[in-house]
């Protein structure tokens, strides 16, 4: 953690912070200084307008840990929205986050998301728990 903080202080604008690995490292932290820096990384990534499976997912986690759930959902939604990256666990996890978030807010959106997630069963096999959770949530929405 001390090394990470030192790197943040010495090289706050280095382009390597925009690689996917730093997003994961920052998202796994609970340190306020590290998470605050993560928000800056997310802001830079957001300016690109691109969707990257790992970075988009971890950007959402960083924002959630900073108490910015609405902004986090925008990253999850963007990742979950299309059929791109359907073989990526990040996408499937983002889809589940969107579905859980929408369960009480907009059940129709949650249902549509869960139905899409279940259709990706071929890609979910390593995460059967996720598939089973989606099926269970769908039955609650029927």
C-alpha positions as CSV (number, residue, x, y, z in Angstrom):
1,X,0.0,0.0,0.0
2,X,2.8,2.4,0.8
3,X,4.5,1.7,-2.5
4,X,1.2,2.3,-4.3
5,X,0.7,5.6,-2.6
6,X,4.3,6.6,-3.4
7,X,3.7,5.8,-7.1
8,X,0.5,7.8,-7.0
9,X,2.4,10.8,-5.5
10,X,5.4,10.7,-7.8
11,X,3.6,9.8,-11.1
12,X,0.0,11.0,-10.8
13,X,-0.5,11.5,-14.6
14,X,1.5,8.6,-16.0
15,X,-0.2,6.9,-18.8
16,X,0.3,3.5,-17.2
17,X,-2.5,4.3,-14.8
18,X,-4.9,3.8,-17.7
19,X,-4.0,0.2,-18.1
20,X,-6.5,-2.3,-16.8
21,X,-4.3,-3.7,-14.0
22,X,-4.1,-0.4,-12.0
23,X,-7.9,-0.2,-12.2
24,X,-8.1,-3.6,-10.6
25,X,-5.5,-2.8,-7.9
26,X,-7.2,0.5,-7.0
27,X,-10.7,-1.2,-7.0
28,X,-9.5,-3.8,-4.5
29,X,-8.3,-1.1,-2.0
30,X,-10.3,0.3,0.8
31,X,-7.8,3.2,1.4
32,X,-9.4,6.6,0.9
33,X,-6.3,8.2,-0.7
34,X,-6.1,5.3,-3.2
35,X,-9.8,5.4,-3.9
36,X,-9.8,9.2,-4.4
37,X,-7.0,8.7,-6.9
38,X,-9.1,6.0,-8.5
39,X,-11.8,8.5,-9.1
40,X,-9.4,10.6,-11.1
41,X,-8.4,7.6,-13.1
42,X,-12.0,6.8,-13.8
43,X,-12.6,10.4,-14.9
44,X,-9.8,10.2,-17.4
45,X,-11.1,6.9,-18.7
46,X,-14.6,8.3,-19.0
47,X,-13.4,11.0,-21.3
48,X,-12.4,8.4,-23.9
49,X,-16.0,7.3,-24.2
50,X,-14.8,3.7,-24.7
51,X,-16.0,0.5,-23.1
52,X,-13.3,-1.9,-21.9
53,X,-14.5,-5.0,-20.0
54,X,-12.1,-4.9,-17.1
55,X,-11.6,-1.1,-16.9
56,X,-15.4,-0.4,-17.1
57,X,-16.1,-3.0,-14.4
58,X,-13.4,-1.8,-12.1
59,X,-14.3,1.8,-12.7
60,X,-17.8,1.0,-11.5
61,X,-16.3,-0.7,-8.4
62,X,-14.1,2.3,-7.6
63,X,-17.1,4.6,-7.9
64,X,-19.2,2.4,-5.7
65,X,-16.5,2.3,-3.0
66,X,-16.5,6.1,-3.2
67,X,-20.3,6.2,-2.6
68,X,-21.1,7.2,-6.2
69,X,-23.5,4.4,-7.1
70,X,-25.3,6.3,-9.9
71,X,-22.1,7.0,-11.7
72,X,-21.0,3.4,-11.1
73,X,-24.1,2.1,-12.7
74,X,-23.4,4.2,-15.9
75,X,-20.2,2.1,-16.3
76,X,-21.9,-1.2,-15.6
77,X,-24.8,-0.2,-18.0
78,X,-22.4,0.6,-20.8
79,X,-20.6,-2.7,-20.4
80,X,-23.8,-4.7,-20.1
81,X,-25.7,-2.9,-22.9
82,X,-24.6,-4.7,-26.0
83,X,-23.6,-8.2,-27.0
84,X,-20.0,-7.3,-27.1
85,X,-17.7,-9.0,-24.6
86,X,-20.3,-11.7,-23.7
87,X,-17.5,-14.1,-23.0
88,X,-16.0,-11.8,-20.4
89,X,-16.8,-12.4,-16.8
90,X,-16.6,-8.7,-16.2
91,X,-19.6,-8.2,-18.5
92,X,-21.6,-10.9,-16.8
93,X,-20.8,-9.4,-13.3
94,X,-21.8,-6.0,-14.6
95,X,-25.1,-7.4,-15.9
96,X,-25.8,-8.9,-12.5
97,X,-25.0,-5.6,-10.8
98,X,-27.4,-3.7,-13.1
99,X,-30.1,-6.3,-12.5
100,X,-29.8,-6.2,-8.8
101,X,-29.8,-2.4,-8.8
102,X,-32.9,-2.3,-11.0
103,X,-34.9,-5.0,-9.2
104,X,-36.9,-2.5,-7.2
105,X,-36.3,0.6,-9.2
106,X,-37.3,-0.8,-12.6
107,X,-38.2,-4.5,-12.6
108,X,-38.7,-4.6,-16.4
109,X,-35.0,-3.5,-16.9
110,X,-33.9,-6.0,-14.3
111,X,-35.8,-8.8,-16.0
112,X,-34.5,-8.0,-19.5
113,X,-30.9,-7.9,-18.1
114,X,-31.3,-11.2,-16.4
115,X,-32.9,-12.8,-19.5
116,X,-29.9,-11.7,-21.5
117,X,-27.5,-13.0,-18.9
118,X,-29.2,-16.4,-18.9
119,X,-28.9,-16.5,-22.7
120,X,-25.2,-16.3,-22.3
121,X,-25.2,-19.6,-20.4
122,X,-22.4,-21.0,-22.7
123,X,-20.2,-18.3,-21.3
124,X,-21.4,-18.5,-17.7
125,X,-20.5,-22.2,-17.1
126,X,-17.5,-21.3,-15.0
127,X,-19.8,-19.1,-13.0
128,X,-22.8,-21.4,-12.5
129,X,-23.6,-19.6,-9.3
130,X,-24.1,-16.4,-11.3
131,X,-26.4,-18.3,-13.7
132,X,-28.4,-19.8,-10.8
133,X,-28.7,-16.4,-9.1
134,X,-30.0,-14.9,-12.3
135,X,-32.6,-17.7,-12.7
136,X,-33.7,-17.3,-9.1
137,X,-34.1,-13.5,-9.5
138,X,-36.1,-14.1,-12.7
139,X,-38.6,-16.3,-10.9
140,X,-39.1,-13.5,-8.4
141,X,-39.9,-11.0,-11.2
142,X,-42.5,-13.3,-12.8
